[in-house]
Amino acid sequence: MKRFKAVAIAAVCALMFALCACAETDEINDGNDFEENAITVTVAIKADTTEKAYLSAFSKAFNKVNKSVKLSMQTFADYQQAMNNYIATDSMPDIVWCTGDYHSPYSSTGHYENLTPYFERDKISLDAYYEASINSARLTSDKSAENYSSVWFMPRDYNRLTIMYNKDIFDKAKLEYPKDDWTWSDFISTCETLRSKMNNGENGLSKFMYPADLLLRDNVGLFTALTAEGGSIVDADGNSNINDMQTQLAYEKLRGYVRNGFFIDPTKSTSVSFSRNTVAMTACVRPVLPTYINDVNLDFAPYPLSVTTSVSAGCSGYAISAKSTHKEQAWEFIKFIGSEAGQRAFATTAGCVPVLKSVAADESASWRAFTGVKGEKLNHAAFIADADRDLYINVFDRKDPRLSTRLLGYMQDCSYACFHETYNGRGSINGATSYYQDQINNARFAE
């Protein structure tokens, strides 16, 4: 079994270009060898050390089977700012790292290459990958939509919301660890018991601790928790549904859990709350694991389900620039990323769940090998549990794709208003959801 050395997230920029894009570097090719006339393909990624580690793992594995393509890395601090600068200066790299919830403004306007013809030509079945990740790479998950068949980036991973829990806190509270088949009711009951024991200061617990952080400050966590309480974001026609009575009641329930101290207030939630052993359970996705695995006695459980729960899922991956002069070479690389060899190379990092279902389900795959602080096995299967209950995070996909960022921003603002009674003069949940539903429904993109 392997232990993972925590990877610190740090901005890495050698030379600023157009405010956010960095100069090309060759460091991911250490140890690689190439043919004399190898074609250089530029890959732009987010400027942190984990993304570099992922790209380096892909590069080294790819070089073993293809020496005619050499990768050159660019980094950027902010994806949207980088994209806007690339477009304004006509300097788009061959390949761009992107995420499922933010690619559509660029995919829908012709800046990324439609990859469906490549998948079809090379006879690569999309069924081999998790559906939520493939849908994240589309502009819509509506199978009846005209643009449903287009896939705009190669998914790299399967990111599904999961529960990470602190075993030491559970031990102090003398509670059983969460089970794979626990329900939303079980979860709320656990929060109630923990709150009582924390308030009483039992066995070193403290009233300043919290039973859970469900990431209610972010849409990924919020959407999932709302569905657990019977709420919904959009109706069957893809229209905003946040002012529906059931969604208002779900907001009211969540606000009650915050008020009663079951969940940490979204404004007080920070990325270090769990690492400081002040939160017993937190919603998480796999890429955060390197932050905690060396310091917290943790394990994982699937997100607890109610009858109505849908669990937010998405992914990141790599798109090809529509203006690339090396599209075939770029495709060869990102096709490798989605292959078994590429996914097994990716699986050697702790912070991933492979998007290729066969590798993710393989109990001997490297991504399952990482152990806890005491060397014990971890419940990695929790990250791929209940995939049939996934919630495609681009919930407003029947609107103009260029509006996606704005619409998701409205949802975050709405949630803040619902959790804070005096926010912006719309203190009631009805007032907040009514206002933001109108903002969402009336949003238009000005050409």
C-alpha positions in Angstrom: 0.0 0.0 0.0 1.1 3.5 -0.7 1.0 6.6 1.3 0.4 9.9 -0.5 2.6 12.9 0.2 0.3 15.9 0.4 0.5 18.1 -2.6 0.4 21.8 -1.7 -1.7 23.9 -4.1 0.4 26.8 -5.3 0.3 29.2 -8.2 3.1 28.5 -10.6 3.8 31.2 -13.1 7.2 31.8 -14.7 6.2 34.7 -16.9 2.9 36.4 -17.1 1.3 36.6 -20.5 -1.9 38.6 -21.1 -2.5 38.9 -17.4 -3.0 35.2 -16.7 -1.4 32.8 -19.2 2.2 31.7 -18.4 5.1 30.9 -20.7 5.5 27.5 -22.1 7.7 25.1 -20.1 9.3 21.7 -20.8 9.5 20.3 -17.2 6.8 17.6 -17.8 9.1 15.9 -20.2 11.8 15.0 -17.8 13.0 11.5 -18.8 11.0 11.4 -22.0 12.7 10.9 -25.4 11.2 11.8 -28.8 11.7 11.3 -32.5 13.8 13.8 -34.3 10.9 15.4 -36.0 8.4 15.2 -33.2 5.4 17.7 -33.3 5.1 20.0 -30.3 1.6 20.3 -28.9 0.9 23.0 -26.3 -1.3 22.1 -23.3 -2.6 24.8 -21.1 -3.6 23.8 -17.5 -4.5 25.5 -14.2 -1.4 26.8 -12.4 -1.2 24.4 -9.4 1.1 21.6 -8.6 -1.6 18.9 -8.6 -2.5 19.7 -12.2 1.2 19.6 -13.2 1.5 16.2 -11.5 -1.5 14.9 -13.5 -0.2 16.2 -16.8 3.3 14.9 -16.0 1.9 11.4 -15.3 0.0 11.5 -18.6 3.0 12.8 -20.5 5.4 10.1 -19.3 2.9 7.3 -20.0 2.0 8.7 -23.4 5.7 9.0 -24.3 6.1 5.3 -23.9 3.7 4.6 -26.7 4.0 7.7 -28.9 7.4 9.5 -29.4 6.2 11.6 -32.4 4.3 14.1 -30.2 6.0 16.3 -27.6 3.9 18.2 -25.1 4.7 21.8 -24.0 2.9 23.1 -20.9 1.4 26.5 -20.3 -0.3 27.5 -17.0 -3.0 30.0 -16.1 -4.3 31.4 -12.9 -8.0 31.7 -13.9 -9.7 29.6 -16.6 -12.3 32.2 -17.8 -9.8 35.1 -17.8 -7.3 32.9 -19.6 -9.9 31.9 -22.2 -11.0 35.5 -22.8 -7.3 36.5 -23.3 -6.6 33.6 -25.6 -9.5 34.6 -27.8 -8.7 38.3 -27.7 -5.1 37.8 -28.7 -5.8 34.8 -31.1 -3.3 32.8 -29.1 -5.3 29.7 -28.1 -3.0 26.7 -27.2 -3.6 23.3 -28.9 -5.2 21.8 -25.8 -6.9 23.5 -22.9 -7.8 22.0 -19.5 -11.5 22.8 -18.6 -14.3 21.7 -16.4 -17.8 20.5 -17.1 -19.5 23.5 -15.6 -17.5 26.2 -17.4 -16.7 24.9 -20.9 -20.0 25.7 -22.5 -19.5 29.4 -23.3 -16.5 28.4 -25.4 -17.7 25.1 -26.8 -21.0 26.7 -28.0 -19.2 29.5 -29.8 -16.8 27.5 -31.8 -13.6 27.9 -29.8 -13.3 24.2 -29.0 -13.3 21.3 -31.5 -16.3 19.0 -31.5 -14.8 15.6 -30.6 -17.7 13.4 -31.6 -16.4 12.8 -35.1 -13.1 11.7 -33.6 -14.8 9.3 -31.1 -16.8 7.8 -34.0 -14.0 7.5 -36.4 -11.8 5.7 -33.9 -14.7 3.6 -32.7 -14.5 4.7 -29.0 -17.7 3.9 -27.1 -18.9 6.7 -24.8 -20.6 4.0 -22.8 -17.2 3.0 -21.4 -17.2 6.2 -19.4 -19.4 7.4 -16.5 -22.4 9.1 -18.0 -22.3 12.1 -15.8 -18.8 12.9 -16.9 -19.6 12.5 -20.6 -22.7 14.7 -20.1 -20.5 17.3 -18.5 -18.6 17.4 -21.8 -21.8 18.0 -23.7 -23.8 21.2 -23.9 -26.9 19.4 -22.7 -27.9 16.1 -21.1 -31.3 16.2 -22.9 -31.1 13.3 -25.3 -33.8 14.8 -27.5 -31.9 18.0 -28.0 -30.4 18.6 -31.4 -26.9 19.3 -30.0 -26.9 16.3 -27.5 -24.5 14.2 -29.6 -21.6 16.7 -29.5 -18.9 16.1 -27.0 -16.5 19.0 -26.5 -13.7 17.7 -24.3 -12.2 14.4 -23.2 -13.3 13.7 -19.6 -10.4 12.9 -17.4 -12.1 12.0 -14.1 -15.4 11.2 -12.4 -16.0 13.6 -9.6 -19.0 12.7 -7.5 -19.9 14.3 -4.1 -19.0 11.9 -1.2 -18.9 12.1 2.6 -15.5 12.2 4.3 -15.6 11.7 8.0 -13.2 12.1 10.9 -12.8 8.7 12.6 -11.3 10.2 15.8 -14.3 12.4 16.3 -16.6 9.5 15.9 -14.5 7.5 18.3 -14.7 10.3 20.9 -18.5 10.4 20.5 -18.7 6.6 20.7 -20.6 6.4 17.5 -20.5 3.8 14.8 -18.9 4.9 11.5 -21.3 5.6 8.7 -22.2 2.6 6.6 -22.5 2.3 2.8 -26.3 2.0 3.0 -27.0 4.8 5.4 -29.8 7.2 4.5 -30.4 10.9 4.8 -32.4 10.3 7.9 -29.5 8.3 9.4 -27.2 11.3 8.5 -29.4 13.9 10.2 -29.8 11.7 13.3 -26.0 11.3 13.4 -25.7 15.1 13.2 -28.2 15.5 16.1 -26.3 13.1 18.3 -22.9 14.7 17.5 -24.3 18.2 18.2 -25.6 17.1 21.6 -22.2 15.4 22.6 -20.3 18.5 21.3 -22.5 20.9 23.3 -21.9 18.8 26.4 -18.2 18.6 25.9 -18.1 14.9 26.1 -14.7 13.1 25.9 -12.9 16.2 24.6 -15.5 17.3 22.1 -16.3 21.0 22.0 -19.3 23.2 21.4 -17.2 25.0 18.8 -17.1 21.9 16.7 -19.7 21.0 14.0 -21.2 17.7 13.0 -21.1 18.4 9.2 -20.1 20.7 6.4 -22.2 20.0 3.4 -20.5 22.7 1.2 -23.7 24.7 1.1 -21.6 27.7 0.0 -21.1 26.0 -3.4 -23.7 24.9 -5.9 -22.3 21.3 -6.0 -23.1 20.8 -2.3 -26.2 22.9 -2.2 -27.9 21.3 -5.2 -27.4 17.9 -3.7 -28.6 18.8 -0.2 -31.7 20.5 -1.7 -32.7 17.3 -3.5 -32.2 15.3 -0.3 -35.0 17.4 1.2 -37.2 17.1 -1.8 -36.3 20.4 -3.6 -35.3 20.8 -7.2 -33.4 23.4 -9.3 -35.2 23.1 -12.7 -38.5 21.5 -13.8 -39.0 18.9 -16.5 -38.9 21.7 -19.2 -35.5 23.0 -17.9 -36.9 26.1 -16.4 -35.9 27.5 -13.0 -37.8 25.8 -10.3 -36.3 27.4 -7.2 -39.4 29.3 -6.3 -41.4 26.0 -6.2 -43.0 25.3 -2.8 -41.0 22.1 -2.3 -37.7 23.8 -3.0 -38.6 26.6 -0.6 -39.4 24.0 2.1 -36.1 22.3 1.4 -34.3 25.6 1.9 -36.2 26.1 5.1 -35.1 22.7 6.3 -31.4 23.3 5.5 -31.5 26.7 7.1 -33.0 25.0 10.2 -30.1 22.5 10.3 -27.6 25.4 10.1 -29.5 27.3 12.8 -29.5 24.2 15.1 -25.7 23.8 14.6 -26.0 20.5 12.7 -24.3 22.0 9.6 -21.6 24.7 9.7 -22.8 28.1 8.5 -21.8 28.4 4.8 -20.1 31.7 5.6 -18.0 30.1 8.3 -17.0 27.1 6.3 -13.4 27.0 5.1 -11.2 24.5 3.4 -9.2 24.0 6.6 -12.2 23.3 8.9 -12.0 19.5 8.4 -8.2 19.4 8.5 -8.3 21.2 11.9 -10.5 18.4 13.3 -13.4 20.8 14.0 -15.9 19.1 11.6 -16.9 15.5 12.0 -18.2 15.0 8.4 -17.7 17.0 5.2 -19.0 16.6 1.7 -16.1 16.3 -0.7 -14.9 15.3 -4.1 -11.8 13.2 -4.8 -9.3 15.9 -5.7 -9.3 17.3 -2.1 -7.9 14.0 -0.8 -4.2 15.0 -1.0 -5.0 18.0 1.3 -6.1 15.7 4.2 -4.8 12.2 3.8 -1.6 12.6 5.8 -3.1 14.7 8.6 -6.6 13.4 9.5 -7.7 9.9 10.6 -10.4 9.7 7.9 -12.5 7.5 5.8 -15.3 7.8 3.3 -19.0 6.9 3.0 -21.4 7.4 0.0 -23.5 10.5 0.1 -26.6 9.6 2.2 -29.7 9.2 0.1 -33.3 10.0 0.6 -36.0 9.0 -1.9 -35.4 12.2 -3.8 -31.7 12.7 -3.6 -29.6 13.3 -6.7 -25.9 13.7 -6.1 -23.9 16.3 -8.0 -21.3 14.9 -10.3 -19.1 16.3 -13.0 -15.5 16.2 -14.2 -12.6 18.1 -15.7 -10.8 17.2 -18.9 -9.0 18.5 -22.0 -10.5 20.3 -25.0 -8.8 20.8 -28.4 -8.7 24.4 -29.8 -10.7 24.8 -33.0 -7.8 26.8 -34.4 -5.1 24.3 -33.5 -2.8 23.4 -36.4 -2.0 20.1 -34.8 -5.5 18.7 -34.1 -4.6 15.1 -35.0 -1.6 15.1 -32.7 -3.7 16.8 -30.0 -6.4 14.1 -30.4 -3.8 11.3 -30.1 -2.8 12.7 -26.7 -6.3 13.3 -25.3 -7.5 9.9 -26.7 -4.7 8.4 -24.7 -5.9 10.1 -21.6 -9.3 8.3 -22.0 -7.6 4.9 -22.7 -7.0 2.2 -20.2 -3.3 3.0 -20.2 -3.9 6.7 -19.7 -6.4 6.1 -17.0 -4.1 3.7 -15.1 -1.4 6.3 -15.2 -3.8 8.9 -13.8 -4.9 6.4 -11.1 -1.4 6.4 -9.6 -2.3 9.8 -8.1 -4.5 10.0 -5.0 -6.7 12.9 -6.2 -8.7 11.1 -8.9 -11.4 8.7 -9.7 -10.9 7.3 -13.2 -13.6 8.2 -15.7 -13.1 4.9 -17.5 -15.5 2.6 -15.6 -13.4 -0.6 -16.0 -10.4 1.1 -14.3 -12.6 2.7 -11.6 -14.2 -0.6 -10.7 -11.0 -2.5 -10.7 -10.3 -3.2 -7.0 -6.6 -3.6 -7.7 -6.3 -0.2 -9.5 -3.8 2.2 -8.1 -6.3 4.9 -7.2 -7.7 2.5 -4.5 -4.3 1.8 -3.0 -3.9 4.8 -0.8 -4.3 4.2 2.9 -5.2 6.2 5.9 -2.8 7.8 8.5 -2.6 4.5 10.4 -2.1 2.4 7.2 -5.6 1.0 7.2 -7.6 0.5 4.0 -10.0 3.3 3.0 -13.5 2.9 1.5 -12.6 4.2 -2.0 -15.7 2.5 -3.4 -17.7 5.3 -1.8 -16.6 7.6 -4.7 -18.4 5.5 -7.3 -21.4 4.4 -5.3 -25.0 5.0 -6.6 -23.9 6.3 -10.0 -27.5 6.0 -11.2 -28.4 8.9 -8.8 -26.0 11.4 -10.4 -27.1 15.0 -10.8 -25.7 16.6 -14.0 -24.4 19.9 -12.6 -25.1 22.0 -15.7 -28.7 22.1 -14.7 -29.6 25.1 -16.9 -28.5 23.4 -20.1 -31.6 24.4 -22.1 -30.7 28.1 -21.8 -28.2 29.8 -23.9 -24.9 28.0 -22.9 -23.1 31.4 -22.8 -25.3 32.2 -19.8 -24.2 29.2 -17.7 -21.7 31.1 -15.5 -24.2 33.9 -14.8 -27.0 31.5 -14.0 -24.9 29.4 -11.6 -23.9 32.7 -10.0 -27.5 33.6 -9.4 -28.0 30.3 -7.7 -25.1 30.9 -5.3 -26.5 34.4 -4.6 -30.0 32.9 -4.0 -28.5 30.4 -1.5 -26.7 33.1 0.4 -29.9 35.0 0.6 -31.8 32.0 1.9 -29.3 31.3 4.6 -29.1 34.9 5.8 -32.4 36.5 6.9 -31.4 40.1 6.3 -29.4 39.7 3.1 -30.1 42.4 0.5 -33.6 43.2 1.7 -34.9 39.7 0.6 -34.7 38.0 3.9 -37.6 35.6 3.4 -36.9 32.4 1.5 -39.9 33.1 -0.7 -38.6 36.6 -1.4 -35.2 35.3 -2.3 -36.2 32.4 -4.5 -38.9 34.5 -6.3 -36.4 37.2 -7.1 -33.6 34.9 -8.4 -36.0 32.7 -10.3 -37.0 35.8 -12.2 -33.4 36.7 -12.8 -32.7 33.2 -14.1 -35.8 33.1 -16.3 -35.3 36.5 -17.8 -31.6 36.2 -18.4 -30.6 36.9 -22.0 -27.2 37.0 -23.8 -26.6 40.3 -25.6 -24.9 39.7 -28.9 
